[in-house]
C-alpha cells in the first residue's frame, strides 16, 4: 500500500505517516510505502491519487490546502469533492502568530493597537498563497485594518527567516518551526489560532481573545482514497488508521510535536472539508482576495 504525501520529508504529513507506517503494516498485514510528492500546493500528490485504481492501495494524506485549493487555484486537474473518498481526519494543529522583536506589543491585540497608532508599512510572510498561513495572515490584516503586504516564500523555514531578518513583521506558522525562536527570544509569540490556549504556551492568548470573535483555524491531516473505493474497504482502512493513531505511544509522539489526535468518521471528514471550503470561500469573496 502506498501513502502519497504532498510534502517533503520532515514536514507534518511525513512525520505522521512515519509514526503510522509500521502500525498500519502490522494491522493490515502488508507493507506500507511512503511516497513524498511535494510541489504544486499539493496538486501533484492529489492528482496521482485521484487517478489511482480505487482499490484502497493508494491513499492521500493531505494538509488543509486540500480544502483551500479549489478556491485558490484555477483549473484544478481533479475535483476535490468528487474524485476522493474520505477515510478519516488523523490530526489537527493550530498555527502561532509570531512577530519580530522590532515591533511593539507582547500580544496580537497590543501589536495591532501599536501598529495602528503609528501607521507604516507592514509585511507578513507565508509558505505561499493558498496555504492556511497565508489565509490567517490575511484575515488578521484585513479584519484589523492593518493592510499588511503579503510576501510568499517556498516553505515555512524561509518565511520565518524573513521574519528574523525583519523583512516582514509577523507570520502564522506551526509551533514546531516557531518554537525554537520563541525560546531563544529572537521572535515573540502574539497569539494562537486554536479555540483555546495551547498547553505548551498557556500565556499566549488566542486570536479570538485578541479581538477576532469566533476565530478558529487549524492545519489538519486527513486520509483519502480515490473515489469509487468500495465502502467495505473504506471502513476497513478507517478502523485501522483510527486504531493505529490512538495507540498510546503513537498519540504521545504526535502530542509532543503539537498535534491533536482526531480519528473522525469518513462522513465527519467529508463535512469538515466542505465546511472549510465554505468558510474560506466566504472570506475570499468578502475581501476580494487574490492568490497571485
DOBANU-971638 format. One record per residue: x, y, z of N, C-alpha, C in turn; residue in one letter. Coordinates in steps of 0.02 Angstrom, whole numbers, always signed. Layout:
% residues N
{node {X; Y; Z}; {X; Y; Z}; {X; Y; Z}; "A"}
...
END
This chain:
% residues 292
{node {+42; -59; +0}; {+0; +0; +0}; {+44; +62; +0}; "X"}
{node {+21; +114; -34}; {+61; +175; -41}; {+25; +234; -10}; "X"}
{node {+60; +271; +33}; {+35; +333; +62}; {+68; +390; +24}; "X"}
{node {+30; +426; -15}; {+58; +481; -55}; {+52; +546; -16}; "X"}
{node {+108; +579; -6}; {+110; +639; +35}; {+125; +700; -8}; "X"}
{node {+92; +757; +5}; {+104; +818; -34}; {+162; +859; -7}; "X"}
{node {+201; +830; +38}; {+254; +869; +70}; {+319; +831; +71}; "X"}
{node {+372; +867; +87}; {+439; +838; +88}; {+452; +801; +154}; "X"}
{node {+504; +759; +156}; {+522; +726; +219}; {+534; +777; +275}; "X"}
{node {+507; +762; +333}; {+514; +807; +391}; {+455; +852; +402}; "X"}
{node {+411; +859; +351}; {+351; +901; +359}; {+298; +862; +398}; "X"}
{node {+244; +896; +420}; {+195; +864; +464}; {+165; +799; +436}; "X"}
{node {+147; +798; +371}; {+117; +736; +345}; {+168; +680; +344}; "X"}
{node {+231; +696; +331}; {+284; +646; +331}; {+294; +619; +401}; "X"}
{node {+293; +663; +450}; {+302; +642; +520}; {+247; +594; +541}; "X"}
{node {+185; +612; +527}; {+130; +569; +549}; {+129; +504; +509}; "X"}
{node {+148; +506; +446}; {+150; +445; +405}; {+201; +396; +433}; "X"}
{node {+258; +421; +455}; {+310; +376; +480}; {+294; +349; +549}; "X"}
{node {+253; +385; +587}; {+229; +358; +650}; {+179; +301; +636}; "X"}
{node {+138; +309; +585}; {+86; +260; +569}; {+111; +201; +528}; "X"}
{node {+164; +210; +490}; {+186; +160; +442}; {+193; +90; +471}; "X"}
{node {+232; +79; +524}; {+239; +11; +549}; {+174; -16; +581}; "X"}
{node {+136; +29; +610}; {+73; +8; +643}; {+21; -14; +591}; "X"}
{node {+18; +22; +535}; {-29; +4; +483}; {-7; -61; +448}; "X"}
{node {+57; -70; +437}; {+82; -132; +407}; {+63; -192; +450}; "X"}
{node {+71; -184; +514}; {+54; -239; +560}; {-21; -253; +560}; "X"}
{node {-61; -201; +561}; {-134; -210; +566}; {-164; -239; +501}; "X"}
{node {-137; -219; +444}; {-165; -242; +381}; {-125; -298; +348}; "X"}
{node {-68; -314; +378}; {-30; -372; +353}; {+3; -363; +286}; "X"}
{node {+22; -301; +270}; {+58; -290; +208}; {+101; -227; +214}; "X"}
{node {+152; -221; +172}; {+197; -163; +177}; {+162; -97; +161}; "X"}
{node {+181; -45; +195}; {+157; +23; +181}; {+217; +64; +157}; "X"}
{node {+212; +91; +97}; {+265; +130; +67}; {+246; +204; +70}; "X"}
{node {+292; +246; +92}; {+280; +318; +94}; {+310; +350; +32}; "X"}
{node {+269; +386; -5}; {+292; +418; -67}; {+283; +494; -60}; "X"}
{node {+338; +530; -53}; {+336; +603; -47}; {+333; +634; -117}; "X"}
{node {+279; +671; -130}; {+271; +704; -195}; {+253; +777; -183}; "X"}
{node {+301; +817; -157}; {+287; +887; -143}; {+282; +929; -206}; "X"}
{node {+254; +990; -197}; {+251; +1037; -252}; {+180; +1049; -275}; "X"}
{node {+171; +1107; -306}; {+107; +1124; -335}; {+51; +1133; -285}; "X"}
{node {+68; +1155; -224}; {+18; +1164; -171}; {-21; +1100; -157}; "X"}
{node {+12; +1044; -165}; {-20; +980; -151}; {-54; +949; -211}; "X"}
{node {-56; +984; -268}; {-92; +960; -327}; {-59; +898; -356}; "X"}
{node {+7; +896; -357}; {+43; +839; -386}; {+25; +774; -351}; "X"}
{node {+26; +775; -285}; {+9; +715; -246}; {-65; +698; -254}; "X"}
{node {-108; +749; -251}; {-180; +737; -255}; {-199; +707; -322}; "X"}
{node {-170; +733; -376}; {-186; +708; -443}; {-165; +634; -450}; "X"}
{node {-108; +617; -421}; {-84; +548; -425}; {-134; +500; -393}; "X"}
{node {-163; +521; -337}; {-211; +477; -302}; {-279; +478; -338}; "X"}
{node {-298; +536; -363}; {-362; +540; -399}; {-363; +493; -459}; "X"}
{node {-305; +483; -490}; {-300; +440; -550}; {-287; +367; -533}; "X"}
{node {-273; +352; -469}; {-255; +284; -449}; {-316; +238; -451}; "X"}
{node {-303; +174; -454}; {-357; +125; -452}; {-394; +129; -384}; "X"}
{node {-460; +126; -385}; {-499; +132; -322}; {-502; +66; -283}; "X"}
{node {-444; +41; -266}; {-441; -24; -232}; {-416; -18; -160}; "X"}
{node {-405; +44; -136}; {-382; +53; -67}; {-307; +44; -58}; "X"}
{node {-270; +36; -113}; {-197; +25; -107}; {-157; +89; -117}; "X"}
{node {-190; +143; -138}; {-156; +207; -146}; {-197; +260; -110}; "X"}
{node {-166; +292; -60}; {-202; +338; -16}; {-166; +405; -13}; "X"}
{node {-205; +458; -3}; {-178; +526; +2}; {-182; +550; +73}; "X"}
{node {-127; +582; +97}; {-126; +613; +163}; {-115; +688; +154}; "X"}
{node {-167; +727; +139}; {-158; +798; +127}; {-163; +840; +190}; "X"}
{node {-140; +902; +183}; {-149; +953; +234}; {-210; +996; +217}; "X"}
{node {-219; +1051; +252}; {-277; +1094; +243}; {-282; +1124; +173}; "X"}
{node {-227; +1125; +136}; {-229; +1150; +67}; {-279; +1111; +24}; "X"}
{node {-295; +1050; +46}; {-343; +1009; +8}; {-410; +1044; +1}; "X"}
{node {-431; +1079; +53}; {-496; +1114; +51}; {-489; +1186; +27}; "X"}
{node {-427; +1211; +22}; {-415; +1280; +0}; {-400; +1283; -74}; "X"}
{node {-370; +1231; -102}; {-350; +1232; -173}; {-408; +1246; -221}; "X"}
{node {-469; +1220; -208}; {-523; +1237; -254}; {-539; +1311; -256}; "X"}
{node {-520; +1348; -204}; {-531; +1420; -202}; {-471; +1457; -233}; "X"}
{node {-412; +1432; -217}; {-350; +1468; -234}; {-327; +1456; -306}; "X"}
{node {-339; +1397; -332}; {-310; +1378; -396}; {-363; +1369; -450}; "X"}
{node {-351; +1399; -506}; {-396; +1391; -563}; {-379; +1327; -601}; "X"}
{node {-429; +1296; -629}; {-419; +1238; -673}; {-383; +1180; -638}; "X"}
{node {-406; +1163; -577}; {-379; +1104; -543}; {-391; +1043; -588}; "X"}
{node {-341; +999; -593}; {-349; +941; -637}; {-389; +884; -606}; "X"}
{node {-424; +898; -553}; {-467; +849; -519}; {-520; +888; -482}; "X"}
{node {-572; +853; -460}; {-625; +884; -419}; {-616; +862; -347}; "X"}
{node {-603; +910; -304}; {-589; +895; -233}; {-645; +856; -200}; "X"}
{node {-706; +868; -219}; {-763; +837; -185}; {-791; +775; -220}; "X"}
{node {-774; +765; -283}; {-800; +707; -318}; {-748; +652; -330}; "X"}
{node {-684; +670; -330}; {-632; +623; -350}; {-597; +588; -292}; "X"}
{node {-621; +601; -231}; {-590; +569; -172}; {-643; +543; -125}; "X"}
{node {-626; +490; -90}; {-669; +461; -38}; {-636; +472; +29}; "X"}
{node {-670; +507; +74}; {-642; +521; +140}; {-635; +458; +181}; "X"}
{node {-581; +452; +218}; {-569; +396; +263}; {-571; +419; +336}; "X"}
{node {-527; +464; +355}; {-527; +491; +423}; {-483; +553; +427}; "X"}
{node {-501; +598; +472}; {-455; +653; +490}; {-411; +626; +545}; "X"}
{node {-346; +624; +533}; {-299; +596; +581}; {-286; +643; +639}; "X"}
{node {-269; +705; +623}; {-247; +752; +675}; {-257; +824; +651}; "X"}
{node {-252; +870; +698}; {-253; +941; +681}; {-205; +977; +728}; "X"}
{node {-184; +1037; +707}; {-139; +1076; +748}; {-146; +1149; +730}; "X"}
{node {-144; +1194; +780}; {-153; +1265; +766}; {-89; +1296; +740}; "X"}
{node {-95; +1357; +717}; {-38; +1399; +699}; {-27; +1449; +755}; "X"}
{node {+34; +1472; +761}; {+50; +1526; +807}; {+69; +1588; +767}; "X"}
{node {+45; +1645; +790}; {+63; +1708; +758}; {+126; +1732; +793}; "X"}
{node {+181; +1736; +756}; {+244; +1759; +784}; {+262; +1827; +754}; "X"}
{node {+298; +1866; +793}; {+316; +1934; +770}; {+390; +1948; +781}; "X"}
{node {+415; +1994; +742}; {+483; +2019; +751}; {+489; +2056; +817}; "X"}
{node {+547; +2053; +848}; {+557; +2089; +911}; {+562; +2164; +899}; "X"}
{node {+564; +2185; +836}; {+569; +2257; +821}; {+502; +2292; +828}; "X"}
{node {+447; +2254; +830}; {+380; +2286; +835}; {+358; +2289; +908}; "X"}
{node {+313; +2335; +921}; {+288; +2344; +989}; {+231; +2296; +1003}; "X"}
{node {+222; +2279; +1067}; {+167; +2236; +1088}; {+189; +2165; +1103}; "X"}
{node {+161; +2137; +1157}; {+177; +2069; +1175}; {+120; +2021; +1160}; "X"}
{node {+63; +2048; +1137}; {+7; +2007; +1114}; {-17; +2034; +1047}; "X"}
{node {-59; +1995; +1013}; {-84; +2017; +948}; {-124; +2082; +955}; "X"}
{node {-164; +2088; +1007}; {-204; +2148; +1018}; {-159; +2209; +1027}; "X"}
{node {-106; +2202; +1067}; {-59; +2257; +1079}; {-21; +2274; +1015}; "X"}
{node {-2; +2223; +977}; {+33; +2233; +914}; {-10; +2273; +865}; "X"}
{node {-73; +2254; +859}; {-119; +2289; +813}; {-129; +2361; +835}; "X"}
{node {-142; +2371; +900}; {-153; +2439; +925}; {-92; +2483; +914}; "X"}
{node {-32; +2456; +927}; {+29; +2496; +918}; {+41; +2511; +845}; "X"}
{node {+28; +2463; +801}; {+39; +2473; +730}; {-9; +2525; +702}; "X"}
{node {-71; +2525; +725}; {-121; +2573; +700}; {-110; +2643; +729}; "X"}
{node {-78; +2646; +788}; {-63; +2712; +818}; {-7; +2747; +780}; "X"}
{node {+38; +2707; +751}; {+93; +2736; +712}; {+95; +2701; +645}; "X"}
{node {+51; +2722; +599}; {+44; +2687; +534}; {+110; +2686; +496}; "X"}
{node {+121; +2631; +464}; {+181; +2623; +422}; {+173; +2558; +384}; "X"}
{node {+220; +2544; +340}; {+215; +2484; +300}; {+228; +2422; +342}; "X"}
{node {+180; +2375; +340}; {+187; +2311; +374}; {+186; +2255; +322}; "X"}
{node {+228; +2205; +333}; {+229; +2146; +290}; {+217; +2083; +332}; "X"}
{node {+189; +2032; +302}; {+187; +1967; +335}; {+207; +1914; +284}; "X"}
{node {+234; +1859; +309}; {+258; +1806; +265}; {+215; +1744; +272}; "X"}
{node {+220; +1700; +222}; {+186; +1635; +225}; {+225; +1587; +180}; "X"}
{node {+211; +1522; +186}; {+242; +1473; +141}; {+213; +1474; +71}; "X"}
{node {+169; +1521; +57}; {+143; +1528; -10}; {+68; +1542; -12}; "X"}
{node {+43; +1573; -65}; {-28; +1585; -73}; {-67; +1519; -72}; "X"}
{node {-125; +1520; -42}; {-165; +1460; -39}; {-153; +1417; +23}; "X"}
{node {-100; +1433; +61}; {-89; +1396; +123}; {-131; +1426; +179}; "X"}
{node {-141; +1388; +232}; {-178; +1414; +289}; {-141; +1473; +320}; "X"}
{node {-74; +1471; +319}; {-34; +1526; +346}; {-51; +1591; +309}; "X"}
{node {-57; +1587; +244}; {-75; +1646; +204}; {-144; +1673; +223}; "X"}
{node {-193; +1628; +228}; {-262; +1649; +243}; {-268; +1679; +313}; "X"}
{node {-235; +1649; +362}; {-236; +1676; +430}; {-203; +1744; +432}; "X"}
{node {-145; +1750; +398}; {-111; +1815; +395}; {-154; +1868; +363}; "X"}
{node {-189; +1850; +310}; {-233; +1897; +275}; {-294; +1915; +318}; "X"}
{node {-322; +1866; +353}; {-381; +1882; +394}; {-362; +1930; +451}; "X"}
{node {-305; +1920; +482}; {-281; +1967; +533}; {-271; +2036; +503}; "X"}
{node {-241; +2038; +444}; {-227; +2102; +410}; {-291; +2138; +391}; "X"}
{node {-337; +2101; +358}; {-397; +2133; +331}; {-446; +2153; +386}; "X"}
{node {-459; +2108; +433}; {-511; +2123; +483}; {-487; +2174; +535}; "X"}
{node {-422; +2181; +544}; {-396; +2230; +592}; {-384; +2298; +560}; "X"}
{node {-381; +2300; +493}; {-365; +2362; +458}; {-291; +2376; +454}; "X"}
{node {-248; +2326; +467}; {-176; +2336; +463}; {-153; +2345; +390}; "X"}
{node {-188; +2312; +345}; {-171; +2315; +273}; {-98; +2297; +261}; "X"}
{node {-77; +2242; +291}; {-8; +2218; +282}; {+0; +2188; +212}; "X"}
{node {+61; +2190; +188}; {+78; +2164; +121}; {+103; +2092; +130}; "X"}
{node {+76; +2047; +90}; {+96; +1976; +93}; {+158; +1964; +51}; "X"}
{node {+207; +1929; +81}; {+266; +1906; +46}; {+268; +1830; +49}; "X"}
{node {+266; +1797; -8}; {+264; +1724; -11}; {+334; +1694; -16}; "X"}
{node {+343; +1637; +18}; {+407; +1602; +17}; {+395; +1529; +3}; "X"}
{node {+446; +1493; -16}; {+440; +1422; -32}; {+453; +1380; +30}; "X"}
{node {+404; +1382; +76}; {+409; +1342; +136}; {+407; +1384; +200}; "X"}
{node {+394; +1350; +256}; {+389; +1384; +320}; {+455; +1411; +345}; "X"}
{node {+510; +1374; +335}; {+575; +1396; +359}; {+597; +1462; +326}; "X"}
{node {+592; +1469; +260}; {+610; +1534; +229}; {+564; +1591; +252}; "X"}
{node {+501; +1575; +265}; {+455; +1627; +288}; {+476; +1653; +357}; "X"}
{node {+501; +1607; +398}; {+525; +1627; +465}; {+591; +1664; +460}; "X"}
{node {+634; +1645; +414}; {+698; +1681; +405}; {+685; +1754; +387}; "X"}
{node {+633; +1766; +347}; {+615; +1835; +329}; {+593; +1874; +390}; "X"}
{node {+560; +1839; +436}; {+538; +1871; +498}; {+598; +1886; +543}; "X"}
{node {+645; +1840; +547}; {+705; +1850; +587}; {+747; +1908; +560}; "X"}
{node {+745; +1917; +493}; {+783; +1971; +461}; {+745; +2037; +461}; "X"}
{node {+685; +2037; +491}; {+641; +2096; +494}; {+620; +2119; +424}; "X"}
{node {+621; +2073; +377}; {+594; +2088; +311}; {+517; +2090; +313}; "X"}
{node {+490; +2050; +359}; {+418; +2051; +374}; {+411; +2059; +450}; "X"}
{node {+351; +2078; +471}; {+340; +2093; +542}; {+301; +2038; +579}; "X"}
{node {+264; +1996; +543}; {+230; +1941; +576}; {+217; +1885; +527}; "X"}
{node {+201; +1826; +554}; {+181; +1769; +513}; {+143; +1721; +557}; "X"}
{node {+104; +1676; +526}; {+67; +1624; +562}; {+91; +1557; +537}; "X"}
{node {+128; +1522; +581}; {+161; +1460; +561}; {+155; +1411; +620}; "X"}
{node {+171; +1348; +608}; {+166; +1297; +660}; {+219; +1308; +715}; "X"}
{node {+202; +1283; +775}; {+245; +1293; +833}; {+311; +1256; +826}; "X"}
{node {+312; +1198; +792}; {+375; +1162; +786}; {+428; +1202; +749}; "X"}
{node {+406; +1249; +705}; {+454; +1292; +670}; {+468; +1357; +709}; "X"}
{node {+416; +1386; +739}; {+424; +1449; +775}; {+451; +1439; +846}; "X"}
{node {+436; +1382; +876}; {+452; +1371; +947}; {+524; +1385; +967}; "X"}
{node {+574; +1359; +930}; {+643; +1372; +950}; {+660; +1447; +951}; "X"}
{node {+630; +1486; +907}; {+643; +1558; +904}; {+607; +1595; +959}; "X"}
{node {+549; +1569; +980}; {+516; +1596; +1040}; {+559; +1584; +1102}; "X"}
{node {+585; +1523; +1107}; {+625; +1504; +1165}; {+689; +1544; +1170}; "X"}
{node {+719; +1561; +1112}; {+782; +1599; +1112}; {+771; +1673; +1120}; "X"}
{node {+708; +1696; +1113}; {+694; +1768; +1119}; {+704; +1806; +1054}; "X"}
{node {+719; +1770; +999}; {+730; +1804; +935}; {+664; +1826; +903}; "X"}
{node {+610; +1791; +920}; {+543; +1809; +898}; {+496; +1806; +958}; "X"}
{node {+438; +1838; +952}; {+391; +1836; +1008}; {+323; +1810; +985}; "X"}
{node {+292; +1768; +1027}; {+226; +1740; +1011}; {+172; +1790; +1028}; "X"}
{node {+127; +1802; +980}; {+73; +1850; +990}; {+5; +1817; +1003}; "X"}
{node {-7; +1761; +970}; {-73; +1729; +976}; {-70; +1658; +947}; "X"}
{node {-120; +1618; +964}; {-128; +1551; +937}; {-196; +1547; +904}; "X"}
{node {-202; +1509; +849}; {-263; +1509; +809}; {-315; +1459; +834}; "X"}
{node {-300; +1420; +885}; {-348; +1372; +911}; {-403; +1406; +951}; "X"}
{node {-456; +1368; +966}; {-512; +1395; +1004}; {-492; +1410; +1076}; "X"}
{node {-447; +1370; +1103}; {-422; +1379; +1171}; {-347; +1387; +1171}; "X"}
{node {-320; +1415; +1224}; {-248; +1424; +1228}; {-211; +1357; +1227}; "X"}
{node {-151; +1359; +1202}; {-111; +1299; +1198}; {-80; +1282; +1266}; "X"}
{node {-81; +1219; +1284}; {-50; +1198; +1347}; {+26; +1206; +1344}; "X"}
{node {+53; +1211; +1283}; {+125; +1218; +1276}; {+148; +1290; +1287}; "X"}
{node {+104; +1339; +1272}; {+119; +1410; +1285}; {+55; +1442; +1314}; "X"}
{node {+38; +1425; +1376}; {-26; +1446; +1405}; {-34; +1521; +1415}; "X"}
{node {+21; +1558; +1414}; {+16; +1631; +1423}; {+2; +1668; +1358}; "X"}
{node {+2; +1632; +1303}; {-11; +1664; +1238}; {-86; +1662; +1224}; "X"}
{node {-118; +1719; +1215}; {-191; +1720; +1203}; {-209; +1692; +1134}; "X"}
{node {-272; +1674; +1127}; {-297; +1652; +1061}; {-309; +1713; +1017}; "X"}
{node {-315; +1701; +952}; {-333; +1755; +906}; {-403; +1781; +924}; "X"}
{node {-448; +1736; +944}; {-515; +1757; +964}; {-514; +1804; +1023}; "X"}
{node {-470; +1790; +1071}; {-463; +1834; +1129}; {-434; +1902; +1110}; "X"}
{node {-403; +1906; +1053}; {-368; +1967; +1032}; {-412; +2013; +990}; "X"}
{node {-478; +2002; +992}; {-523; +2047; +956}; {-555; +2017; +894}; "X"}
{node {-541; +1953; +879}; {-569; +1920; +821}; {-619; +1868; +844}; "X"}
{node {-677; +1889; +865}; {-727; +1846; +896}; {-744; +1786; +853}; "X"}
{node {-742; +1727; +883}; {-760; +1666; +848}; {-705; +1638; +804}; "X"}
{node {-647; +1671; +801}; {-593; +1648; +757}; {-566; +1581; +781}; "X"}
{node {-557; +1535; +733}; {-529; +1469; +748}; {-502; +1441; +683}; "X"}
{node {-440; +1419; +682}; {-410; +1392; +621}; {-358; +1339; +639}; "X"}
{node {-361; +1283; +605}; {-314; +1229; +617}; {-287; +1203; +550}; "X"}
{node {-224; +1187; +549}; {-199; +1145; +495}; {-219; +1074; +513}; "X"}
{node {-231; +1032; +464}; {-255; +965; +479}; {-227; +916; +429}; "X"}
{node {-228; +853; +448}; {-204; +799; +405}; {-259; +746; +402}; "X"}
{node {-279; +729; +341}; {-330; +678; +331}; {-306; +621; +288}; "X"}
{node {-348; +571; +281}; {-333; +515; +236}; {-390; +510; +185}; "X"}
{node {-372; +506; +121}; {-421; +500; +67}; {-400; +444; +20}; "X"}
{node {-450; +409; -6}; {-440; +358; -58}; {-469; +385; -123}; "X"}
{node {-453; +355; -179}; {-486; +375; -242}; {-561; +364; -238}; "X"}
{node {-599; +406; -271}; {-672; +396; -274}; {-687; +329; -306}; "X"}
{node {-740; +297; -282}; {-758; +232; -308}; {-729; +175; -268}; "X"}
{node {-687; +189; -219}; {-662; +136; -175}; {-720; +105; -137}; "X"}
{node {-726; +40; -135}; {-783; +8; -102}; {-791; +29; -29}; "X"}
{node {-852; +36; -7}; {-866; +58; +61}; {-836; +10; +112}; "X"}
{node {-836; -54; +97}; {-808; -103; +144}; {-732; -91; +153}; "X"}
{node {-699; -71; +98}; {-627; -55; +101}; {-616; +9; +141}; "X"}
{node {-658; +59; +129}; {-653; +122; +167}; {-661; +109; +241}; "X"}
{node {-710; +68; +259}; {-723; +53; +329}; {-663; +17; +361}; "X"}
{node {-633; -30; +324}; {-576; -67; +350}; {-516; -20; +360}; "X"}
{node {-505; +23; +311}; {-450; +71; +317}; {-462; +119; +375}; "X"}
{node {-523; +144; +381}; {-540; +190; +435}; {-525; +159; +503}; "X"}
{node {-549; +98; +513}; {-539; +65; +578}; {-465; +55; +593}; "X"}
{node {-426; +37; +542}; {-354; +25; +553}; {-317; +90; +568}; "X"}
{node {-332; +143; +531}; {-299; +208; +544}; {-316; +235; +613}; "X"}
{node {-380; +233; +631}; {-401; +261; +695}; {-370; +221; +753}; "X"}
{node {-370; +156; +747}; {-339; +115; +800}; {-265; +128; +805}; "X"}
{node {-231; +136; +748}; {-159; +148; +748}; {-141; +215; +779}; "X"}
{node {-179; +266; +760}; {-161; +333; +785}; {-179; +343; +858}; "X"}
{node {-224; +301; +883}; {-244; +307; +953}; {-203; +262; +999}; "X"}
{node {-156; +225; +971}; {-110; +187; +1014}; {-73; +236; +1059}; "X"}
{node {-65; +222; +1123}; {-36; +271; +1169}; {+32; +298; +1147}; "X"}
{node {+76; +256; +1121}; {+142; +282; +1102}; {+138; +325; +1039}; "X"}
{node {+92; +308; +993}; {+83; +350; +934}; {+55; +418; +954}; "X"}
{node {+3; +417; +996}; {-26; +480; +1019}; {+26; +523; +1054}; "X"}
{node {+68; +492; +1096}; {+119; +529; +1133}; {+168; +563; +1086}; "X"}
{node {+188; +528; +1033}; {+236; +557; +985}; {+206; +617; +949}; "X"}
{node {+142; +614; +933}; {+109; +668; +897}; {+94; +727; +942}; "X"}
{node {+72; +714; +1003}; {+59; +767; +1051}; {+123; +805; +1066}; "X"}
{node {+180; +770; +1067}; {+244; +801; +1082}; {+264; +854; +1030}; "X"}
{node {+237; +848; +969}; {+253; +898; +917}; {+193; +944; +904}; "X"}
{node {+147; +946; +952}; {+93; +995; +949}; {+31; +974; +912}; "X"}
{node {+24; +909; +896}; {-35; +885; +860}; {-88; +861; +908}; "X"}
{node {-150; +868; +888}; {-208; +841; +925}; {-237; +784; +884}; "X"}
{node {-237; +724; +912}; {-263; +666; +877}; {-339; +672; +870}; "X"}
{node {-366; +657; +810}; {-438; +663; +798}; {-469; +595; +786}; "X"}
{node {-457; +564; +728}; {-487; +499; +714}; {-561; +503; +699}; "X"}
{node {-581; +545; +651}; {-651; +555; +634}; {-678; +499; +590}; "X"}
{node {-744; +498; +582}; {-775; +453; +534}; {-767; +481; +463}; "X"}
{node {-776; +440; +412}; {-774; +467; +343}; {-824; +523; +332}; "X"}
{node {-885; +515; +357}; {-936; +567; +348}; {-916; +632; +382}; "X"}
{node {-886; +627; +441}; {-865; +686; +478}; {-809; +723; +440}; "X"}
{node {-762; +685; +411}; {-708; +717; +372}; {-737; +751; +310}; "X"}
{node {-784; +718; +276}; {-814; +748; +217}; {-849; +814; +234}; "X"}
{node {-888; +814; +288}; {-922; +876; +309}; {-872; +929; +328}; "X"}
{node {-817; +909; +362}; {-767; +957; +384}; {-734; +991; +324}; "X"}
{node {-714; +952; +274}; {-681; +981; +215}; {-727; +1029; +179}; "X"}
{node {-790; +1011; +172}; {-839; +1056; +140}; {-849; +1120; +182}; "X"}
{node {-850; +1112; +248}; {-857; +1171; +291}; {-797; +1218; +286}; "X"}
{node {-737; +1191; +284}; {-677; +1231; +275}; {-679; +1269; +208}; "X"}
{node {-699; +1234; +156}; {-705; +1265; +90}; {-755; +1323; +92}; "X"}
{node {-812; +1313; +124}; {-863; +1365; +127}; {-838; +1425; +168}; "X"}
{node {-806; +1411; +225}; {-782; +1465; +268}; {-732; +1510; +231}; "X"}
{node {-681; +1480; +200}; {-630; +1520; +167}; {-655; +1550; +102}; "X"}
{node {-703; +1518; +70}; {-734; +1548; +10}; {-769; +1613; +28}; "X"}
{node {-806; +1612; +84}; {-841; +1672; +106}; {-792; +1728; +122}; "X"}
{node {-736; +1711; +155}; {-686; +1761; +172}; {-655; +1791; +109}; "X"}
{node {-638; +1749; +61}; {-607; +1771; -1}; {-655; +1818; -39}; "X"}
{node {-719; +1800; -41}; {-768; +1843; -76}; {-777; +1909; -39}; "X"}
{node {-780; +1907; +28}; {-791; +1967; +67}; {-738; +2020; +54}; "X"}
{node {-676; +1998; +49}; {-620; +2045; +42}; {-590; +2045; -29}; "X"}
{node {-623; +2010; -75}; {-598; +2008; -144}; {-524; +1989; -146}; "X"}
{node {-508; +1935; -111}; {-439; +1914; -102}; {-411; +1882; -165}; "X"}
{node {-348; +1897; -180}; {-314; +1868; -238}; {-258; +1822; -214}; "X"}
{node {-246; +1769; -251}; {-196; +1720; -231}; {-133; +1724; -274}; "X"}
{node {-127; +1775; -315}; {-66; +1780; -357}; {-23; +1838; -333}; "X"}
END
